[in-house]
Every structure is written in C-alpha cells, then in structure tokens.
Amino acid sequence: MIPFDYHNAQTVKEAAALIDHRSVQAIAGGTTLIDLMKLNVLTPASLVHVRDALPSGVSSDEQTLHIGAATTMAELADAEKGGRAFPVIRQSLILAASPQIRNMATIGGNLLQRTRSPYYRHPDMPIDGHAITNHGEDVDTAMLAVLGNSGRLVGMYPGDFAISAVAFDAQLELSNGETNRRVNAREFYQVPQQKEFQYSTKLKPNEVITGVIFPVSASLKNSYYFKIRDRSSYAFALASAAVGLDIQNGIIRRANVGIGGLGSIPWHSSAAEQALTGQAPTDDVFRAAAQAALASAQPPAGLEYKVTLAQRTLERALQTLRDDGPLDDDALWAMQHGRSDTQPTQRGA
Ligand SMILES: Cc1cc2nc3c(=O)[nH]c(=O)nc-3n(C[C@H](O)[C@H](O)[C@H](O)COP(=O)(O)OP(=O)(O)OC[C@H]3O[C@@H](n4cnc5c(N)ncnc54)[C@H](O)[C@@H]3O)c2cc1C
C-alpha cells in the first residue's frame, strides 16, 4: 500500500472542503476503500475520515424513512423504524457481506462500493478509461454487467442495499457543507460511458452523501429481497430482486422492482413495474414482468445464463411475496443459510 495522509473531519463542511474523490478520498468504514488501496487499484494521497462528521441513526414517520449516511449496515438492518419495519431493507442488508463487515460498513460507503470484477481489482488489468474488448477463459466473468452495458464488457454494480434504494424511489442527500441537495437514487448512478469500465455518479468533487430518504408506502412495507449467490454464508449476488407489491381487491395497485447482480448500475425496472401494475398477481403476469425486466439484456459470451437466472429470481420473489407475505426472522434465517427447515434454536450453534 502506498503511504497516505489521514485527516479526521469533525464537520461535513471540513470534510467536503478537502475531498475530491480522487487524490483526496472519504473513508467511512473502510471495508471497500482499504481493500482497493492494498491492491494499489486506488492510490489516494490523503484520506478524510468522515464517520464522525456525518449524521448517524434512523428515524421514520408515516411519510418517510430517514437514514444518516454514517449509520452502519447492521444498525439499519436492526433498527425498529428501519429494517424491522421495512423487510426489503433488512433483507438486502442482512444477506450482504458478513456480520463483521456489516458492523463496520456505513450506508454512505455501501452505496459507493465499486465493481468486484477482477478486471477492476487487479492493478495490471485495464480499469476506468480503458474499454475491455475481449476476455480470456481464465478470468471470472460473473462480475461483468448484463444490463446497462451497451453491448460492451463493463463491470457489474455488486451491492444489495442500493437495489432496494432504486426500486423504492429513495433520494440521496448530498452536501458540500454549505449547500444541500437531493438526487433520486435512480438518477444518481450513471451507466459507464464510452471507454469507462464502471458506473459514475452525480456526486460532485466536494460533496459527500449525508443521508438516504425512502418514501414510506404500502409496497415498502409489503416487500421482499431475494438473492441468489454461490454460497449462503456470504457472497455477492449472481442475481437478486428487490420487490414490493401493494395488492388491493386482487389487483396490483403499485409494484416496485429492482434487479441486482446484473446491472452496471443498481437496476430499477420500470418495464417490470408497468407489466405488473393494474394486473392480477398471477404467475403469468409475473413471468411477463420478468421477461420485460430482462428485455434489454446484452449478456457477454458465457453469461447468457444470468438472463434466465434473473428472470426466475424475479418471478420467485414475486410469488413468495404474494403467497407468504414478507418473511419473518425465522424464514429469513433459513433463507440466509440456504435451509428450508427453520430451526431457530440452532442459531447460536
Ligand atoms: C468480503 C466482502 C464481502 C462483501 N459482500 C457484500 C455483499 O454481498 N453485498 C454488498 O452489498 N456488499 C458487500 N460487500 C461490500 C460492503 O458492503 C462495502 O464494503 C461497505 O458497505 C462499504 O462501506 P464502508 O463504510 O466501509 O465504505 P468505505 O470503504 O469507507 O468507502 C467506500 C467508498 O465510498 C466513499 N465514501 C464513503 N462514505 C462516503 C460518503 N458519506 N460520501 C461520499 N463518499 C463516501 C469512499 O471514498 C470510498 O470510495 C462486501 C465487502 C467485503 C469486503
């Protein structure tokens, strides 16, 4: 790791005055940044610790859920007014990373995690500014994007919580210490432009994320996050779906759909939402919605299976939510550990 300066900011203004997100980077939990610095993929000259400067904690009323950017993944997942009230939020956090990482990692840092593609995580591989035109058989391609890739080889956005944020229309609060603004999560992430390997954001050089706001809705309360991964202890999503349904008198009045594990950015599917809204919640309707969600997929060679996998993941998520409703903690534990037989007494074993 290359030596760097370190500054512990006490206010957002102090932090924002220093940070440019290139040579001077924010550090919160450090669980992404330090990894990438050890790999010499990111080589900032200075780090500004932002955790003491940023708002922390979770609050909600009938209209909104507010999350401070310094809140850890674990705190949000367990908060009575946060993850405990809104299943998709709890599940997209608990099914991510490991308990140790969730205790360190902040929501602000979580939203800005980088692609896990080996093309990005190796200093000798082409990174931002260099398009990849082909890939060898010895490189794990599962972390390449299938949606939002313009037919190119670009990195997949790997996170889980951001899939819930885009599906449920969350706003990100950004601040430079003097001016605050809000950007919808669906607009915050920008698909890679020509020659870029991974997403960019609307964050300005002297801004930090200070919070996340979810509008509270019936579909956020009746929600589900379903994640398919290589191993159930912890792994990034091969495919995932964040879904919410507001069903009244047998008709879907409102649907929310996000797809994880496939997009170059956290993927919001308005096509799937349109296919669901105003329809009865039947298997045929769910299948049509899943096909609509993946219609624009352009899988690189070898990743064709991800299209089918994502369609089935979305269908299954919708079916489970319709048939069983939001998961309780026992069912969530079983899902987390890849078990259908829920045995809560064995949890501490
Ligand atoms: C082994 C492992 C497994 C993982 N598995 C998963 C998984 O399955 N699902 C998943 O979603 N994630 C997973 N993660 C990623 C993990 O969730 C992130 O590392 C974590 O959320 C990042 O938060 P942090 O506070 O540590 O960020 P940091 O590492 O401190 O920062 C990350 C980036 O965000 C910037 N930043 C941080 N805070 C702010 C802010 N407030 N404003 C502006 N910029 C900011 C930093 O400059 C940096 O570029 C995994 C990580 C590891 C190491």
The ligand as a MOL file (V3000), in Angstrom:
LIG
                    3D

  0  0  0     0  0            999 V3000
M  V30 BEGIN CTAB
M  V30 COUNTS 53 58 0 0 0
M  V30 BEGIN ATOM
M  V30 1 C -15.6210 -9.8170 1.8040 0
M  V30 2 C -16.6790 -8.8010 1.4490 0
M  V30 3 C -17.9280 -9.2290 1.0640 0
M  V30 4 C -18.9130 -8.3050 0.7400 0
M  V30 5 N -20.1390 -8.7350 0.3460 0
M  V30 6 C -21.0960 -7.8310 0.0270 0
M  V30 7 C -22.3770 -8.2360 -0.4030 0
M  V30 8 O -22.6960 -9.4190 -0.5070 0
M  V30 9 N -23.2900 -7.2670 -0.7030 0
M  V30 10 C -22.9940 -5.9460 -0.5860 0
M  V30 11 O -23.8680 -5.1080 -0.8450 0
M  V30 12 N -21.7850 -5.5350 -0.2170 0
M  V30 13 C -20.8340 -6.4370 0.0900 0
M  V30 14 N -19.6030 -6.0150 0.4490 0
M  V30 15 C -19.2800 -4.5940 0.3370 0
M  V30 16 C -19.5620 -3.8500 1.6180 0
M  V30 17 O -20.9520 -3.7570 1.7780 0
M  V30 18 C -18.9150 -2.4850 1.4640 0
M  V30 19 O -17.5130 -2.6860 1.5530 0
M  V30 20 C -19.3380 -1.4980 2.5150 0
M  V30 21 O -20.7170 -1.3120 2.5370 0
M  V30 22 C -18.6670 -0.1520 2.2610 0
M  V30 23 O -18.9560 0.7280 3.3320 0
M  V30 24 P -17.7730 1.4790 4.0840 0
M  V30 25 O -18.3850 2.4300 5.0300 0
M  V30 26 O -16.7890 0.5120 4.6500 0
M  V30 27 O -17.1230 2.2660 2.8550 0
M  V30 28 P -15.6300 2.7700 2.6340 0
M  V30 29 O -14.7490 1.6460 2.2400 0
M  V30 30 O -15.1880 3.6190 3.7560 0
M  V30 31 O -15.8680 3.7090 1.3610 0
M  V30 32 C -16.2960 3.1870 0.1260 0
M  V30 33 C -16.2700 4.3020 -0.9050 0
M  V30 34 O -17.2550 5.2700 -0.6210 0
M  V30 35 C -16.6790 6.5510 -0.3910 0
M  V30 36 N -17.4600 7.1140 0.7090 0
M  V30 37 C -17.7030 6.5340 1.9100 0
M  V30 38 N -18.6050 7.2630 2.5870 0
M  V30 39 C -18.9270 8.3100 1.8160 0
M  V30 40 C -19.8420 9.3930 1.9680 0
M  V30 41 N -20.6190 9.5280 3.0290 0
M  V30 42 N -19.9160 10.3000 0.9700 0
M  V30 43 C -19.1580 10.1580 -0.1340 0
M  V30 44 N -18.2790 9.1620 -0.3410 0
M  V30 45 C -18.1940 8.2350 0.6300 0
M  V30 46 C -15.2150 6.3090 -0.1040 0
M  V30 47 O -14.4090 7.3880 -0.5150 0
M  V30 48 C -14.9540 5.0620 -0.9350 0
M  V30 49 O -14.6750 5.4220 -2.2570 0
M  V30 50 C -18.6120 -6.9200 0.8020 0
M  V30 51 C -17.3450 -6.4830 1.2050 0
M  V30 52 C -16.3700 -7.4140 1.5070 0
M  V30 53 C -15.0210 -6.9130 1.9280 0
M  V30 END ATOM
M  V30 BEGIN BOND
M  V30 1 1 1 2
M  V30 2 1 2 3
M  V30 3 2 2 52
M  V30 4 2 3 4
M  V30 5 1 4 5
M  V30 6 1 4 50
M  V30 7 2 5 6
M  V30 8 1 6 7
M  V30 9 1 6 13
M  V30 10 2 7 8
M  V30 11 1 7 9
M  V30 12 1 9 10
M  V30 13 2 10 11
M  V30 14 1 10 12
M  V30 15 2 12 13
M  V30 16 1 13 14
M  V30 17 1 14 15
M  V30 18 1 14 50
M  V30 19 1 15 16
M  V30 20 1 16 17
M  V30 21 1 16 18
M  V30 22 1 18 19
M  V30 23 1 18 20
M  V30 24 1 20 21
M  V30 25 1 20 22
M  V30 26 1 22 23
M  V30 27 1 23 24
M  V30 28 2 24 25
M  V30 29 1 24 26
M  V30 30 1 24 27
M  V30 31 1 27 28
M  V30 32 2 28 29
M  V30 33 1 28 30
M  V30 34 1 28 31
M  V30 35 1 31 32
M  V30 36 1 32 33
M  V30 37 1 33 34
M  V30 38 1 33 48
M  V30 39 1 34 35
M  V30 40 1 35 36
M  V30 41 1 35 46
M  V30 42 1 36 37
M  V30 43 1 36 45
M  V30 44 2 37 38
M  V30 45 1 38 39
M  V30 46 1 39 40
M  V30 47 2 39 45
M  V30 48 1 40 41
M  V30 49 2 40 42
M  V30 50 1 42 43
M  V30 51 2 43 44
M  V30 52 1 44 45
M  V30 53 1 46 47
M  V30 54 1 46 48
M  V30 55 1 48 49
M  V30 56 2 50 51
M  V30 57 1 51 52
M  V30 58 1 52 53
M  V30 END BOND
M  V30 END CTAB
M  END
